[in-house]
Structure formats: C-alpha cells, structure tokens
Amino acid sequence: MTTLQRKPVNPVGHLTPQDIEAIGRELDAIRDEVISSRGQRDAAYIRRVIKVQRWLELGSRGVLLFSILPPAWLVGTAGLSVAKILENMEIGHNVMHGQWDWMRDPKIHSTTWEWDNASPSEQWKHSHNELHHTYTNVIGRDNDLGYGIMRVDEDQRWHPVHLGQPLWNFVNACFFEYGIAAYDLELGRNLSTKERRRSPQFRAGVRQVLRKIGRQVAKDYVLHPLLSGPSFLHTIAANAVANLIRNLWTHSVIMCGHFPKGVETFEKSSIEGETRGEWYLRQMLGSANISGGRLMHLMTGNLSFQIEHHLFPDLPSNRYQEIAPKIQDLFQRYGLSYTSGPLPKQVASAWAKVFRLALPNRRTAPKPPAPTRRREPVSVS
C-alpha cells in the first residue's frame, strides 16, 4: 500500500483533465436525480427501520429481565446486539450525516439526534463529516486511516512501536466506541503539549465526552440491570457482550471501507487546488464496497456501498443500492477499478495490511547484472 502519486503505474494516468471533469458532471447528474425524487418511499423506509430497532431493543431488554435463565440470556443478548448495530449503523450514522434532514422532522434530524455511543454526536459530526469525508484517505489529513495508532502506508517511516499495531487494532476493535470518542477529541494531539492540555476548548470537549460515557454506563450497567432484579449480574453481562459485538462489527465494516487491497491513499500535496471532479475521483478510488444481500446492507448501515456513500454522503442510504449499477458503469467506461468483495475477504485483506505494515518494508534485492554474452571471434578468410 503506497500513495497513488508514488506508484510506478498511476491507475488514473490514462484520464485527461477533461475526463475527470466529465466524471464529475455525470456524478452530479446522478445526485440531482436522487435529490429530486426523494419522497414518501424514503421517509417510510427510515421510519420503519427506527420503529423496528426500537421495538427490538425494548423486547430484548424485556427478555433480559429473566436473563438468569440461559435461553432468555441468549435471546436477549442477540436481540440487543442487533438493535445496537442498527441504531449505530443504519440510523445514527446516516441521520447525523443529514441524509433525512429534508424531511423537516425534528425527531430524525442531524441537529437533534444523539446516538447510543460513547462519542457525543456533535464531536463525531466534526471529525467524521467535516474532516474524514473532506480528506478521504489523504495521509496526514484523514485520521480515520489508522486512527492515529497505526502505520497505514509503506511510505510512512517505520518504528519498532509499529510491531504492536495488530494488538492496538484488536483492542481498538473491542472498545471501538471509546476509541472513536478519543479520536474525536484528538486525544493524542491535544495531550502532547501543556498548552493544548489546558485549552478551554479541549477541556470542554473532555467534559462532554465524560458526561456522555456516564450516561451510557448508567443506562447499560446500572439502570437496566437494576430493573432485572435477580438477573442483575446476568443483564450486566448481556449488555457488555452486546456492546462488544456492536463494536467488533462496526470496526470491521469501517475497516473494509478504506483499508482492503485495491483502495488508494493520497499525498497531502495532491489535494491542493482540487476540483469537484478530482474530489469525486478520490472518493471513488479511496473506498471499497462489501458485496452481499439486503440483510448485509441493512446491518452495515448501507456502508457496504462505501463508494456510493463517499460520493454522496448526504443521500438517503436506501438509495445506494439503487445507484450502484450506474456508478459501476461509470468506473468501467473510464477504466477504473471498482473495489468490492464479500465481508470475509475484505476483513482478511484489511487485517493483512495491518500485519504487513507493522513490519519494516521488504528490501528489494538489487537485480544481478545480466550475464555478458561471449562473443565468438570473427574469422577472416
């Protein structure tokens, strides 16, 4: 994995500036078509998903009142895990992107939604919507690449500390909601100097995160377990397992979107003076999809269509599958690689990079000189 600008063969080298701007115009047309056709069908979809998620969570928590019984514990934990995944992926993530703001419903609006996660929505929207989606896969600008704890490109200098990055990544996956909260706070950067540590803005952000974590802990590990009475400890365990499953799933989906084989990274200098068409092209090459059926798409929050999402982050998520064939056709016509694959393959590919980049770059042995061909003496008669 190395930045697109340093590759010996540039995968977009065959495109002219006119081609790139033509791609941008075609994508603008696809976007305009979806925006003009948003309506009751889309509104009914998100309201239905929210209703199903809330009833599933309520029902699962009801079953967990009897979690002292093993069957009830298994059913309640499984249902709560799915409910938390739905809330984070298909609902919270997409609502906070403003995908449903056009409905003018204050209950389903990016400015009012607070999700079931350790990271406050206000901080997440800044780090994700404003930074990640602006600087997608730009080394040194997009902190979603490695979350500041991993080496993500062969051109990055290797240090012995990188040997531990598979472990850091696994720990981050298990506690992903807290990792995201730390990432949103830019914890490493803000703790690096005394001045930053004392910044009123940073301290206010820390207090906001701690309040949110306190509410989450009280809900999952105090209030609901207390309501379970004799099942108190079993309900605590069920909530912990549900949060772990949600964290592992979310981490895997996000890793698949920007880290598997075939996804490009970019240098900071490459985005100076970037046009609309060039921004689109970077989203196309800096994202990867997960193939699968409707259930897969629902459980990933339709981030299985990560390419389409990065092109149009504020379009209703239920439309990504609909426009995906048009995007694939665009890739094909302009000779670009549409990176997609089943979940196990994409997860394995992403983790393979984590392990490979934990090690120093392989030194390429110099090619031995070509053997000189012995010249036969020329006879003169």
N, C-alpha and C positions, 0 to 999 in steps of 0.2 A: 504494500500500500504506500504510494507516494503521491505527492500532489500532481494534479493534471498537468501543470506547467512544466514539471521536470521529467515527464515521461518521454522516452525515446520516440514513441509514436503517439502523437496527440489524437485522441479519439474524436475531437471536433475540428481537426486541422483541415478537413475537406469542406467545411462550411465557410461560405463567404459572409461578410457583414450583412449583405442583403438577405441571405438565407436566414440568419439569426433573427433579423427583424421581421421577416415573413413568418417565422415560427411564433414570434410574439404576437403578431396580429391574429394568427389562427387561434392561439390560446385565448386572446381577449374575446374573440367571437364566441368561443365555447362558453366562457364565463358569462358573457352578456346573455346568451341563450338560456342558461340555467337561472340567472337572476330574474329574467323577465317571465319565467314560467313557475317561479316559486308560488306555492299556494296552499290550499286546504289539505292536499295529499301529504305535503311535507309537515304541516302543523300537526296533522293527525298522527303522523309517524312518531314524532318526538314525544307528544303527549302520551301515546300508547306505551312507549318504552319507559317513560318515567313512572307511569301507573304500574306497569309490570314490576319494575325494580322496587318500588315502594311496598307493594303487596308481598313480594318475595322476601324482602328484608323483614317486614313485620311478621310474616308467617314463620320465617326461620327463627327469629328471636322468640316467638311464641313456643315453638318446638323446644328451644333450648331451655325453657323453664323446667323441662323434665330431662335435662341433659345428664342427670345422674344415671339414666338408662342408656346403655351403649347405642341402640338403634336411633334414639332421639338425638344423641350427640352427633352421630354421623350425618343424619339427615339435616339437622340444624346447621352444622358447620359447613356442609356442602352448599346449602342454600344461601347462607350468609356470605360465603366466598364469592359465589356468582353475583350476588346483589352488590357487593363492594366493587367487583370488577366492572359491572355495568355502570355503576354510579361514577366511577373514576374515568372510564374509557369512553363509552358512547354518550354519556350525559355530561358530566362535569367538564372534561377536556373540551368537548365541542361547544357547549354552551358558553364557556369562558373565551372561546375563540370568536364569539359574536355570530355564530352560524344561525342563531334563531332570533337575533335582535330585531329583524324585520317584522316579526310577529307583533311587536309592541306589547308583549306580555311581561309585566314586571316580575313574574314568578320564574320566567325562563329567559332571563336577560343577563348578558355578560357583566353588567354593573352590579347585579344583586346576588348572583349565585355564589354560595360558599359550599365547597365540596367536602366530602368525607376523606380528609387527608391532613397530614401534619403541616403542610405548607399553606399559608393564607393565600387566598385567591388573588389578592392584589399583588403580592410579590411574585407569584407564579406567572401572572399575565405579563409582568415586565420582563422577567428572564426568558420566558418561552415565546410569547407573541412578538415582543419588540426586539429581542436580541437574537434568539435562535432562528426564528423564521426570516429575519433580515440577513443574517450572516451564515446561512446554512452551509455547514462543512468547510468553513474558512478557518484554517489552522490559526490559532491565536485570537480568534474573534468569537467563534462558536464554542462555548463551554460545554454544550451537550456532547461534543466529541471528547469522550473520556472523562467528563465531569471533573476535570482538573486533577484527577488522581491517576491517570493512565497515559502512557505514551501511545499515540494513535497514528503515527506516521513514521516511515523509515527515515525521513529527513530530519526528524527531531533527534536531538542529541541523546544518546543512551547513558543512563546512570545505573549503578548497581541496585538502587532502590526500586527500579522498574521490575526487578526479578519478582517482586511481591505483588505485581498488579493483578494476576489471576485471583489471588486471595482477596485483594481490596475489592475487586469487581464482584466476587461472590458475596462478600459481606455487604456491599452496597446493594446488591440484589435483594438480600434478605430483609434489609431495613430501608428499602428504597424510598418510602415516603419521607423518612428523616434525612436521607441523603439529598433528596430534592429540596427539602427545607434549607439545609446547609448550603446547597448550591445556589438557591435563590438569594440567600444572604451574602453570597460571595465570601464565605467564611474564611477561606484560606487567604484571600487578598486582603480582607479587612482586619484580620488578626496579625498581619505581617508587620505592621508598624504601630507605634504608640499613638500616633496622630489618628490613624484610621480606627483603632480600637476605641478611642474616645469620641469619635464623631457622633454628634447627636442623631444623625440620620441612621447610622448603623445601630446604635443602642436602641432607638425606637423600633427598628426592624426586629432586633433580637427579642424585645419585649412582646412584640406582636406574635412572633413565632411561638414563644413560650406559652403565651395565653392560648393559642390555638392548640398546641400539644396538650396543654392541661385539659382543655375541653374534650379532646379526643380520648385521652386516657380516662377521664371521669366517665365518659359515656360507655366505653368498651370494657373497662376493667373495674368500675365501681358501681355505677347505676344499674346497668342491665344484670350483672351478676347478683347484686343485692335483691333484685326482683325475682331471681331464681330460687331464693331461699336455700333449701338443702343442696341445690345444684350449683351453689356459688362458685366453687373451685372448678367444676366442670365447664361452666359458662365462661369463666376467665380463660381456660384453655382453648375453648372453641373460638373465642374472639381472637386470641393470639394466633391460632392456626389460620383463621380466615384472613387476617391481615398479612400473614406470611405468604399465603397462596396468592393474594392480590398483588403483593409486592413483587414476587418472583415472576408472575405473569406479565405485569406491566413492564418490568425491566426487560424481559425477553422480547416483548413486542417492540419496544423502543430501540433495543439493540439491533433488531432485524431491520429497522427502518433506515439506519445510517452507517452500519458497520460491516455488512457482509461483503463478500467478494463481488467486485463489479461496481461498487459505489466509489465515486471520485471525491477527493479532497482538493482544496484550492488554497493558493497563497494569498496573503493579505493584499499584496500589491495588485492582484488580478481583478479586484473589485473596484479599483479607483476609476471613477467615471463610468461605472457600469450602466448600460442602457436597460430598458424594460425587457427587451428580448434576451439580453445576456443574463439578466436576473432569472428569467424563466428557464434558460438553458442550464444554469447552475442548479436550480431546483430539480430539473429532470435528471441530471447526472449525479446529484448528491443524495438521492433517495432510492429506496428499494421496496418492493412490494412482497406480500405474503400471499400465495395462492391458497384457495380453499373455498368452502361453500358459505351459505348465508350465516350459519351459526358462527363460523370463524370470523367473518366480517363484523358481526354484531359484537362479539366478545373482545375484539381488538379496537372497538370504537371506530371501525372502518379505517383504522390506521394500517390495515392490511393493504389499503390503497394509499400508501405513504407518498408515492409520486404525485398522485392526483391531489392529495391533501396539501402537499407543499406548494403545488402550483396555485391552488385555490383554498387557502386555509379557512376562509370565512363562508364557503358554500356549505349548504346542508350536507351532512355526512352521508345521508341515504342516497345522495346523487352521485357519489364517487364511482360506484359500480356501473352506473348508467353511462358515465362519460369515459370510463376506462378504455373501451374499444377505440374511441376517437383519439385518445392520447397514444395508444399503441400504434395506431395507423400513422400518426404524426412521426413517432420515433422511426418507424420502418421507412417512410418516404424520405426522411432526411439522413438515413444511415446511422442511427444512434441505437445504443444498446439499452433495451428496457429490462432492467434487472428485477427478476421475480422468481420465487420458488416456494416450495412447501415449508411450513414452520420448522420442522426438524432440521432441514437442510440449511435454512437461513440462520438459525440459532447456532448450529455447529460451525458455520462459516464465520460468524461474528466472534465466537469464542476462540476459534483457531487463530484469528488475528490478535486477540488479547494475549494468547500464549506466545505467538511468534514475536510480537513487538515487545514482549517482556525481556527478550534476549537481544544481544547486540546484533547488528546487521551481519549477515553472512558475507565474509570477504570473498570476492570473486577472484579466483586464482588467475594470474596472467596467462594468456594463451601461449603455449610454446611456439617458438618460431617455426614456420613451415620448413620442412626438410628441403635442402637445396638439391636440385636435380643434377646429377653428374653429367657433364657434357662429354659426349664422345668426340675424340679427335677427328677432325675432317681430313680425309685423305685427298691428296692432290695427285692426280695421275699425270 
